[in-house]
């Protein structure tokens, strides 16, 4: 799926940390399912992306799970 290029005058520059940058990259990837277990060091990534889902900024099925193994199983089944 091709995403239209945003005109330069509508682009926004943001200063973010590495975790937030990953969350924004996932947002731009237009993923269908995110299965996440928020544990250090990726907690900030999961929190930021869950905000995108809650605010309706992305149309992604966000599945919070109780362990890393559950996260893997959810993605395999997706």
C-alpha positions in Angstrom: 0.0 0.0 0.0 1.5 3.3 -1.1 1.3 6.1 1.4 1.0 9.6 -0.2 3.9 11.9 0.4 3.2 14.7 2.8 4.0 18.2 1.4 6.9 19.9 3.1 4.8 22.8 4.5 2.6 20.2 6.3 5.4 18.2 7.8 6.2 18.5 11.5 9.5 18.2 13.3 9.5 16.5 16.7 12.3 15.9 19.2 11.7 12.4 20.7 13.7 9.8 22.5 14.6 6.4 20.9 11.6 4.6 22.3 9.2 7.2 21.0 10.9 7.1 17.6 10.3 3.3 17.4 6.6 3.8 18.3 6.2 6.4 15.6 8.0 4.1 13.1 5.5 1.3 14.0 2.7 3.8 13.5 3.9 4.6 10.0 4.2 0.9 9.2 0.4 0.5 9.3 0.6 -2.9 11.1 -2.6 -4.9 11.7 -1.9 -6.5 15.0 0.4 -5.5 17.9 0.8 -8.0 20.7 2.8 -6.5 23.5 4.1 -7.3 27.0 5.2 -4.0 28.5 8.5 -4.8 30.2 11.7 -2.8 30.4 13.3 -1.7 28.0 10.3 -1.5 25.6 7.7 -0.2 28.1 7.7 3.3 26.6 7.3 2.0 23.1 4.2 0.0 24.1 2.7 2.8 26.1 3.2 5.3 23.3 1.8 3.0 20.6 -1.2 2.1 22.8 -1.9 5.9 23.0 -2.0 5.9 19.2 -4.5 3.1 19.2 -6.7 4.6 22.0 -6.8 8.0 20.2 -7.8 6.4 16.9 -4.6 7.5 15.2 -4.0 3.9 13.9 -6.4 1.1 13.1 -4.5 -1.7 14.8 -5.7 -4.6 17.0 -3.7 -4.0 20.2 -3.4 -7.2 22.3 -1.9 -6.7 25.8 -0.6 -10.1 27.0 0.9 -11.5 30.3 4.3 -12.8 29.0 6.7 -12.7 26.1 5.6 -16.2 25.1 2.0 -15.1 24.9 3.0 -12.2 22.7 4.8 -14.5 20.3 1.8 -16.9 20.3 -0.6 -14.1 19.5 1.5 -12.8 16.6 1.9 -16.3 15.2 -1.8 -16.8 15.3 -2.6 -13.4 13.7 
